[in-house]
């Protein structure tokens, strides 16, 4: 099954499983089962939930595995009531998920920028705030511009999705750009903080650990590029 967040506390988990290993193409042999369990139960009728995984960042969201051994699920728990549609059912939420991750990238980047631009005006070097040094000003200008561009891409994709329009390319672009610039902005903020940015005493250290997950969640940047390119080729086919 796919690994999902909050499996330990949840009472129901949407799980993608193979119900027809011989199906061609392979994705048509996948179905989605709604697995019911007791919240927090480490063992429940052939289903074991190990302790949460230890992670680099995003520690406010627990992440666990599910281990199945002779766990039986009633037929009524088959999502849609018909086998073979699990892949499409799971993928139908991906566009929304990518816009969501893009929004998270904008949020994390925005917070890092707010901390950096405030600190740059408070921290003095050579008798004046470091915000008055051209090198720092260039960094702040790039950070602010990239965040604003990412925000507009994210909002554009969200509006298309909300309007019921096809938005696979737009969601991919928003997710790709927002998460990449999030990591760039957070690193720039850490550089502005200098040694303090490496200390757990300051929030920027946590943001620096949280940002990389966004590059991976809902499809890596490389996957987004494939989706974007294929979508553009379809829309501009000769």
Secondary structure, DSSP 4 states (H G I P E B T S, - for coil): ----BTTTT-SEEEEEEES-TT-SSGGGGEEEEEEE--TT-SEETTEE-PPPPP-SS-TTS-B---EESS----GGGBGGGSTT-HHHHHHTTHHHHHHHHHHHHHHHHHHHHHHHHHHHHH-EETTEEGGGSHHHHHHHHHHHHHHHHHHHHHHHHHHHHHTT---HHHHHHHHHHHHHHHHHHHHHHHHHHGGGGGSTTSHHHHHHHHHHHHHHTTS-HHHHHHHHHHHHHHHT--
